[in-house]
Every structure is written in C-alpha cells, then in structure tokens.
C-alpha cells in the first residue's frame, strides 16, 4: 500500500496523480494536465483524514510555558483566513446548491485553510512540539497532515447544512468546554516534565480530529458527519513495550521523502484510558454548557445594570446641576430686561440637558425588566427640556414666570422621584 508523498493520502493504483492534492507520483511523468479533484458519485461518504502522531512528543518546557503567547500570531492569521474561508464557503454553498459540487479551486482553498487551522490547534493543544508557522500547502516536514475526499454533494443536504450540523456542533461545544481542564493539566504537566500523559494526548487529538471534521462538514468539503471515529478507530493494537517510543499507534501515512520522511497515523487506535478521558471531557462539558445558560442572562443583566447605573447617575447629576444653576441665574435677573436674562439662563440649562439626554438614548444598556422605569425617567427628562424651551423662546415675562414658578418645580420633583425608582431597580 502506497501513500502520496505530498499529503499522505492513499494512492490509487494506475493513477499518476494524487486524487486529493493532485501531486504527481514519484517516478512518473505525464505531459497531460492534472485531473480534477472530484468524483462522480453523489453523496458518497468522504473521509477527512488527519495525520498526527499519537505518541506525546517531547517539548521544550519554555515553549509549553509560553504556548498561548507563541500561538497568538497564528490566531491572528487564522482569524483573517477564517474571514476569507467564510466568504468562500458562502459562494461554495450557492455553487453546490445548483451544481451539486464545490468547485475545485474553492475545495483546494478550503482544504488548505483547514490544514492551517489543524496545525494551529494542534500546536495550541500541545499535540505537536514545533511552531508550525503559516503555510497553506503540504510540506515534507509537516507535523499534521490533512486531506479530504472531494465528492459530489446532495443538494437538499447542502440547503439544510446548518440544521443538519446542529447536533454535531452541540457535541463540539461540549468537547471544547470539557477540554479546557484537560488542557490545563497537560500544560502543567508539560511545564514540569516536558511531555504530556499519553491518554490525555490521544484524547485531545480525538477532540481536534472531531472539530476539524465538523469544520470540513460545515464548509461543504465533505457530506460526512464527524461522528464516525469519535472515540477512535478501535482499541490500541500494540502495547507501549511492543512499539518504538517514537512510532504512532495506528495505520500510518508516509509523508515526505529522503531525510525528512516521517510517519503520521491517519487511522487512530487508542487506549482504553484515552476513551475514558474523552468520556470525562464530555461529562465535564455538559454541566458547564448548562451552567452557562443558567448564569449567562443574570450575569448579563448585572453587567447592564452596573453600566446603566453609572450612566443614569451621571445624567442625573448633570441635570440637577443645570436646574440649580438655572434657578440661581433667574434669581439674579432684575426686573429690567428680565425676559432676556431668563431666556439666556434657559438656553444654558437646556444645552446641558441635551448632553445628558444623549447619554440616555441607548436602551440596550438597560436590562429589559427595567425599560419601563427608564422610559418614565426619560419622559420626565423631556418634560424638563420642553419647559426650558418654552422659557427660552417666550417673549412674555408672565409666561416665563408661570413656567418657572409653577410647572418647572413640579416636573423637577417628578424627575427626581423617577430617578430614585430607577436607581432602586438598577441596584446591584
């Protein structure tokens, strides 16, 4: 059995090119163009083969200690590539919806993006020892290999892809949440010993493979759900005593050639302890997921209440100062030129109120349960503003005195009462 030296996929007898990556076989030459990456079968089960050593590698302890920091540039690149992959996936969705297949160029780009994500996550999960760098193509010294069978898709499955993928996505969320405690243990172990426990290494490798297969399914690279092989491809066939320390357990794919040849398992036969750890990851992830729903809304409401309380208090202080200054200015106005003096004082107070009202315009900062009292408070705000506007533009001193003496004090008292009620609601 032979494998492609470029991507590690199993070669088909009689073909001069790899059916996955299109690389030419060693020792062959053909002047013809590379064949397309697609098959004619519709809905055929397609594998996403991840090549990775199932034996925990030796790490430099300082790289384990700084792993998150070292992986940060890769996450930045992955975020940019992810935006491009999302755009390509949308276009590929329409193409597959009408033609039943993803165009070859889009398949290559999405597969290369998946390869980039695989190397990044494997490095972050402490599954590989060397910084993988940024590369969109297979390399002889690659620590993680990825290849995907390119087959035709069923149009109805393409149309309902998000809905069909929801159960698999839920399992992925459980894996992600439950893997954090395991990853923390691996990080501590790696800092001290420079190597992780074998069962933890294989369990996180299975989590990674599941996540990559789910991503491939979501990006229309494959019609196959990621559940197959979720707990490995079978029990370990050899004991550590029977296997060289650097050899992975499983069916290997040869990648590279010459001095750079390495063997990476694409069929993963894991230990019983690995499957136990994987079950523990799922069991731990389930309550974390449930608690997230239980605490998310109260925590969000509390955060909103804290922010809203600060904004409301600030606007109330500004308004009280503006009205106090307005009353002091009116008291200093002489009978001669009274109307103009009062108008100028009202203009200054109204400008201050306008800035205070602007800070209260975003209702999203207030919990939904408190919106009714917020609107009552805002209503009194606008009433104060209208009465100051009346004083500002009125040419009758009698009208101005009536508003200042009778209407404004009542509205101001209502405003302060609304503030106290809203503040009690926003108490934390």
Order of alpha helices (4+ residues) and beta strands (2+ residues): beta-alpha-alpha-alpha-beta-alpha-alpha-alpha-alpha-beta-beta-alpha-alpha-alpha-alpha-alpha
